[in-house]
Amino acid sequence: MDGSSADRLAPVLRPVRAGNGFEEALEQILQIVRLGLVPEGERLPSERELAERLRISRVTLREALKVLQDQGLVESRRGRYGGTFVRARPAAAAGARAEVDVEDTLRFREVLEVGAAGLCAAHGLDTEQAARLRAALDATHDAPLAEYRRLDTLFHLTLAELSGSPTLAAQYAAVRATVNELLDRIPLLVRNLEHSQLQHTALVDAVLAGDADAAREVMREHCCGTAALLRGFLS
């Protein structure tokens, strides 16, 4: 994974607190895997990049990666094209799926996303931040179905990060992983994706125009649409 690809992980990768370096590093790398930000079979950023972004020692990082390897989530390869690669995830067991509180997850997601959209619009984005949001939106346009969910996730994570609240961004990354697990149980519907794209565009337009009310309303409608599909298929 090159530097530009690693930059797409910025909404999840952030410096950890000294007292919980191992635990928080493990949490963030697990989120990258669970969110599908690095697709199965592809390489995580190098140890040097991860250690620098997380601000931990390579020894601590390797301990975290060893846990993931022991759990079968990643594998280490040696040689010129070596590194740490994401492995295919086994399908979730039926019992584990039943533990997810769908309603609670969807409501919490809506609160975070609507809040993030409103904050971005109310506080305004500088030129670089606006360009990042536009780029994240553009990446979802005409994306192959196999890639759409990952790029959609990156778009929403970028918006959460640009809200200016690291706590909100971290909470959103966690809940989005659960949302994605729910979305993996239902089919990708082209009609729904086309509708989502229109909403994404309207959302970005509202944010960049500084219209917080419109940004919140578009995001609320967007979240409700996804919730309706999930309730319909999973109820």
Buried (B, 14 or more C-beta within 10 A) or exposed (E): BEEEEBEBBBBBBBBBEEEEBBEBBBBBBBBBBBBBBBEEEEBBBBBEBBBBBBEBEEEBBBBBBEBBBEEEBBEEEEEEEEBBBBBEBEEBEEEEBEEBEBEEBBBBBBBBBBBBBBBBBBEEBEEEBBEBBEEBBEBBEEBEEEEBBBBBBBBBBBBBBBBBBEEBBBBBBBBBBBBBBBBEEBEEEEEBBEBBBEBBBBBBBBBBEBBBEBBBBBBBBBBEBBBEBBEEEEE
